[in-house]
Amino acid sequence: PATTFEGNIKYLNSNLMWNASPLDKVETKIYYNFLRKYNDSSQLYYAVGDDTRPEYNADGSLNNGLFQYYKHNPGIGVTAHLPMSTTLTLGYDYFSIHRDRDDATSTWDNLGYAMLRNTYFDLVSAMVRYEYLNRRAAADVPDGAFKPYDATAKKMNKLTVGLDSSPVDSLNLGLDVSYLVN
């Protein structure tokens, strides 16, 4: 084992997007994002005594488990420009995340959303957004044990209301309030 820690994390990121306006006052976008996190940092070991649980090493030590993952994110969005400086956006995102860890290897998120935004007034703009998330997960975690929040199967409804204001140049203020049910 290493006696000093050396952090070595690298990211690979690529994005592809296509925008089009097939109709007057309608915009569309289709996109794909990829992210890969490589973690070649030093492995750390902790002496924890005589413990025989499977996550501990044969000598009773515990290591930090270097976190790495890759993520695929295709999506689509359609925005319609309505009267009085109002836009309606409908969209869908798919996330496929694969983690290099034993307890929670993969999640697949289906996220649909609708957003209404109004910028009619010079001083303030308003937004209302609804999201529905359906996540499937491949986790090898026994019932009753701690499940990592980022890798747990769930369904979520989320409603967000937001206000943005620019009262003077170089000053932007924003307030978003969300209510969600898991």
Residue pairs with C-beta under 8 A, 6 or more apart in sequence:
1 43
1 44
1 45
2 42
2 43
2 44
4 42
5 41
5 42
5 44
6 41
6 42
7 41
7 42
8 39
8 40
8 41
9 37
9 38
9 39
9 40
9 41
10 37
10 38
10 40
11 35
11 36
11 37
11 38
12 34
12 35
12 36
12 38
13 33
13 34
13 35
13 36
14 33
14 34
15 31
15 32
15 33
15 34
16 31
16 32
16 33
17 29
17 30
17 31
17 32
18 29
18 30
18 31
19 27
19 28
19 29
20 27
20 28
20 29
21 27
21 28
22 28
25 80
25 81
25 82
26 78
26 79
26 80
26 81
27 78
27 79
27 81
28 76
28 77
28 78
28 79
29 76
29 77
30 74
30 75
30 76
31 73
31 74
31 75
31 76
32 72
32 73
32 74
32 75
33 71
33 72
33 73
33 74
34 70
34 71
34 72
34 73
35 70
35 71
35 73
36 69
36 70
36 71
37 67
37 68
37 69
37 70
38 68
39 66
39 67
39 68
40 66
41 66
43 63
43 64
43 66
44 63
44 64
45 57
45 61
45 62
45 63
45 64
46 61
46 62
46 63
46 64
47 60
47 61
48 56
48 60
48 61
48 62
49 60
50 60
51 60
51 62
55 62
55 102
56 62
57 63
65 101
66 100
67 99
67 100
67 101
68 99
68 100
69 97
69 98
69 99
69 100
70 97
70 98
71 95
71 96
71 97
71 98
72 94
72 95
72 96
72 97
73 93
73 94
73 95
73 96
74 93
74 94
75 91
75 92
75 93
75 94
76 91
76 92
77 89
77 90
77 91
77 92
78 89
78 90
78 91
79 87
79 88
79 89
80 87
80 88
80 89
81 87
82 88
84 118
84 120
85 118
85 119
85 120
86 116
86 117
86 118
86 119
86 120
87 115
87 116
87 117
87 118
88 114
88 115
88 116
89 113
89 114
89 115
89 116
89 117
90 113
90 114
91 112
91 113
91 114
91 115
92 110
92 111
92 112
92 113
93 109
93 110
93 111
93 113
94 108
94 109
94 110
94 111
95 107
95 108
95 109
95 111
96 106
96 107
96 108
96 109
97 106
97 107
97 108
97 109
98 105
98 106
99 105
99 106
99 151
102 140
103 139
103 140
103 141
103 148
103 151
104 137
104 138
104 139
104 140
104 141
104 147
104 148
104 150
104 151
104 152
105 138
105 139
105 140
105 151
106 137
106 138
106 151
107 135
107 136
107 137
107 138
107 150
107 151
107 153
108 135
108 136
108 137
109 133
109 134
109 135
110 133
110 134
110 135
111 131
111 132
111 133
111 134
112 131
112 132
113 129
113 130
113 131
113 132
114 129
114 130
115 127
115 128
115 129
115 130
116 127
116 128
116 129
117 125
117 126
117 127
118 125
118 126
118 127
119 125
123 165
123 166
123 167
124 163
124 164
124 165
125 163
125 164
125 165
126 161
126 162
126 163
126 164
127 160
127 161
127 162
127 163
127 164
127 176
128 159
128 160
128 161
128 162
129 158
129 159
129 160
129 162
130 157
130 158
130 159
130 160
131 156
131 157
131 158
131 160
132 155
132 156
132 157
132 158
133 154
133 155
133 156
133 158
134 155
135 152
135 153
135 154
135 155
135 156
136 153
137 151
137 152
137 153
139 147
139 148
139 151
139 152
139 153
141 147
141 148
154 182
155 182
156 180
156 181
156 182
157 180
157 181
158 178
158 179
158 180
158 181
159 178
159 179
159 180
160 176
160 177
160 178
160 179
161 176
161 177
161 178
162 174
162 175
162 176
162 177
163 174
163 175
164 172
164 173
164 174
165 172
165 173
165 174
166 172
166 173
167 173
